[in-house]
Amino acid sequence: MKRENYSIITEFTFQAFSSFHEHQMTLFVVFLKLYIITLAGNVIIVTIIRIGRHLHTPMYFFLSMLSTSETVYTLVILPRMLSSLVGMSQSISLAGCATQMFFCVTFGITNCFLLTAMGYDRYVAICNPLRYTIIMNKRVCFQLVAHFFCDIRPVMKLSCIDTTVNEILTLVISVLVLVVPMGLVFISYVLIISTILKIDSAEGRKKAFATCASHLTVVIVHYGCASIAYLKPKSENTRDEDQLISVSYTVITPLLNPVVYTLRNKEVRDALYRAICRKHS
């Protein structure tokens, strides 16, 4: 009778940027500040949209949903990352890792489809302005929303078996989640730009493009980082490169949403100003 030795993995240990061990406290402070800004920014956006009656439009409805999704997304990942950086509970159970991965992927996919829905909203607003309120009614908006830090790549690298099938499956899912929405957003913006170019006045073209500039900025960064992370047939990056990519779409991308939409969007800035004045009056 032949007996084989085997071990069962029950937990993982976060390395927490072990290559930069002497700078981990600095990284903790930087990431904590970014997390607070991201959390506060998204909460402010959701609150301002909720209390500002003139912001009760499809575009801002989608923006509030995106901010809510980004908030939960960062809550799933960043507190665990911060605790690991200061040496607190660096281990995570297999079940805990799977749970974190599930919510990370779920809200990451949700963000992709929300950005696609926002692209469609901008297409209707610019290409079919007279029918906008009819096409983008409340029912349609809710239907679009309803269609939809243990990361997959690093965890698969820890496997002792051949993960080729898993890599192929991840690539296929990534294509469906990233390439298809990116294609739809691209088509929307081709139609949007062609419509904008037909506007006679330069001021009209500038105003039309301004309504979708913020969304386009977030789309480029979000899909750009996600594509670099997931649209490779096999992850050949070093551990440090994987960490840099992960930080980009888990820390930087969620931060861009509130920053871009508050700094570049006059309606949101005005609503925030009125809310502050009302509070101090």
N, C-alpha and C positions, 0 to 999 in steps of 0.2 A: 504494500500500500504506500503510495507516494503522497507525502504531505508537502504543501507549498506554503511558504511564508508570504503573508500579505499584510498590509496596513490600511486602516480606514482613516481618511482625512475627516476630521470633525471641526476644524477651525483654520482660519487664515490669519496671518500677521501682516498688518499694514507696515510698509517700510518707511512711509512718511518722509520722502525725499532724503533717504539715507546718504546719498551722494553729497548733500549739502548740510551735513550734520551740524556744522558750526554756525550755520545761518538759519536753523530751524525756528528759533524764537523770532527772528526778523520776518521770516515767511509767515509765521503765525499772526504777527501784528498786521502785516500787509493784507493777508487773506481775511482776517477779522474785519478790518476796515472796509474792504471791498464787499464783504458779506452784509455788513450793517447798511452800507449805502444801497446795495441791491435790494435788500429786504424793505428798507424804508421807502425807496423809490417806487417799488411795485405796489406797496400798500397805499402810498399817496396817490398813485395813478388810479387804482381801483376806487378809492374813496372819493377823489375829485370827480370821476366819471359818474359815480353813484349819486352824488349830491348836486351835480351840475345838470340842470334840465336840458340845456342846449347841447349837451354832449350825449344825450340819449339817442344816438344814431347807430346804424349798423357798424360803421368803422370803429367807433369807440366801444361798442359792445364786444367786438372781436378783440380789441386792445385790452379790455378789462379781463377777458378770458385768458389771453396770453400772459398777462401779468400775474393772474392767479396761478396758472400752470407753472410759470417760472418760479414763483414763490415756493410752491410745494416741491418743485424739482430741486431747488437749492436746499430746502429743509431736509430732504432725503440724503443729500451728499455732504454739504459743507460742515455741519456740526461735527460729524464723524471725522472728517479730514482735520478740523481744527484740534479736536481732542487728541488725535494721533500725533500731531506736530509738537504738542507739549508733553508727550509721553504717557498720556492717560489712555487706558484700555486699548492698546494697539492690536489686540486680537479680536476677531469677529467669527462667530460660529458659521458653519456652512449654511444653516437655515437663514441666519441673519444676512449673510452675503447674498443669498438667492433672493431674499425679500427686497434688499436694497437694489439689486440688479433689476428686479421686476418693475419697481416703481420708477427707477432711473430710465429704463427703456420705454415704459408706458408714457411718462410725461415728455420724454424726448420726442417720441412719435407724435404725441398730441401737439407739441409746438410746431412740428413740421406741417401738419395738416391745418393748424390755425393760421400759419403764415400763408398757406395756399388759399384758404378762405378769404383772408385779408386782400390777397392779390386779386381774387375774383371780384371782391367788393370794389376795389379801385378801378377795375376794368369797367364794371357796370356804371360807376359814378362818372367816369370820363367819357366812355364810348356810348352810353345810353342814359344821359342825364335826365331826360324827360320821363323816362320809365323807371328811374332809380327807386323811388319809394314803393312802386308796385312790385318790382322784381325782388328787391331786398326787404321784404316785409318781415315781421317778427317770426313768423312760422319758418320761413326759409333760413333765417339766421340761426334759429335753434336747431334746425335739421343739419346745417353745416357744422355746427359745433358738436353735435351728437355723433358724427361719423368717426368719430375717432376716440463706499463708492467702489461698489464692485462693478467694474466695467467688463463687457464681454470679452474683448480682445486680451487684456492682461490675465484674466482668469483662465482662458483657454491655453495660454502659454504655460500655466502651471501643470497642465495635464500630462500624465506619464504615457498616454496612449496617442495614437495617430488622430489628429483633430481635423483632417482634411475635409471630411464630410461636414463637420460643424462649421468650418471656415467657408465652405461653399454655400451652406444654408444661410449663414450670416450675410454673405455677399448678396444672395438672392433677395433676402428680406430688406437689406439696405438699399438695393436698387428700387424695390417697390416703394419703400418709405421715403427715399431721398430723390432718386432720379425722376420718378413719376411726378411727385409734387413740384420738383424743380422745373420739369418740362412744362407743367401747367402754368407755373408762375412766369416762365420765360415767354410762353405764348401770350399770356395776359399783357405783359409789358411790351411785346412787339405790337400788339393791337393798340395799347395805350399810347405808345410813342408815335405810331403812325397817325393816330387821331390828334395828338397834341401838335404835330407838325402841320396839320391842316388848319389850325387856328390862325386867323389873320394877324392879330395884334401880338406883339412881343410880350406885353404885360399879361395877356390871357394865357400864352404858352407857359410863362414863368409861374403863374398862379396854379395852373393845372398840374404842372410837374411837381410843385411844392407839396401838393396834397398826397403824393405817393413817394416822395424822396425819403422820408423817415422809414417807411416800410421797406423800401428797396435796400436801404443801408443795412437794416437788421437781417433781411433775407440773405444778402451776400455774405455777411459774416457768419450767420448761423449755418447755412448750407455749406459754406466753404470749409469751416472747421469740422463739421460732421462728415463731409465727403472725404477729407484727408484722413479722418479716423477710421471710417468704415468701408470705403470703396476701394480698398486694396485687396487683391486676391489672397494675400497672406501677409500678416504683420511681420515685416522684417526690421522694424525699427528697434533701436536699443531701448532699454528700460527708461533712460532719461528722456529720450525723444517721445516715448509713449506718455510719460508723465506730463510733458510740456503740452502735448496735444489734448490730453484729458483736462488739464487746467484751463485750456483755451475755451472749450465748450461747456465746462461746468462752472467756471468763475467769470470769465470775461464776457461771454455771450449773454448770460442773464443780466449782467450789469448794463449792457448796451441798450436793452429794451427801455428801462426808465430814463436813462441819460439821453438817448436819441429822441424819444418822444416828448420829453419835457423841454429840452433845450431847443429843438428844431420846430416844435409844434406851438404856434402862437395861441391856438384855442385852449390848449392845456395850460400854458403859462398864464394866460388871462384868468382862467378858472381858478388856478392855484392862488394867484394874486388876490382875487375877490374873496376866496375862502379865508385867506390870512387877514385881510382887512376887516371882514365880517367878525372874525374871532376877536380882534383887538378893538373893535368899535363898541 
